[in-house]
C-alpha cells in the first residue's frame, strides 16, 4: 500500500518504520511526512513524540486528538526543503468543506533526533473553493468530484 505522505513509496518502505518506532526520521522532510501520515492514521502518540521537548510539555495525546477530530486529511505536497525547514501544503476536509494547510515548519535536532518545533502559516491557509469539475489537487488526473471530493463527506 502506498504511503499516505505522497512520496510514491510503499508505506513499509517510507513512514511505516518511523511510526512503528523501528527507526528515527533521517531528515526534517521525512519527519514531516511521517507526522502527516500519523495524522491520517490517527497515531497521536507518534505526533506528540515528534514535537520538541519544550512544545511537548504543553501538549497531550487527547488534546491532539481533539484538535484533529472531524478532519480528514486528503493529500500532501512537499514544496521546498532546506537544512531544518519544510514548506508543504496539506489538503483536508472538515465539515464537508475543503481546506489547505500551507506551512513552513521548523525542525530542530534533539538528542540526535529531528523534532518539530514550530510553523509559520502562509496566507493561503484555510477553506478553499474548488468546483466539482476542476482537476483534483492531488494530481490524479481526475475531476475533483470523482476524486477527493468524495472523501469530504465524512
Secondary structure, 3 states (H helix, E strand, C coil): CECCCCCCCEHHHCCHHHHCCCCCCCCHHHHHHHHHHHHHCCCHHHHHHCECHHHHCCCCHHHHHHHHCCEEEEEEEEEEECCCEEEEEEEEEECCEEEEEEEEEEEEEECCEEEEEEEEECCCCEECCCCCCCECCCCCCCEHHHCHHHHHHC
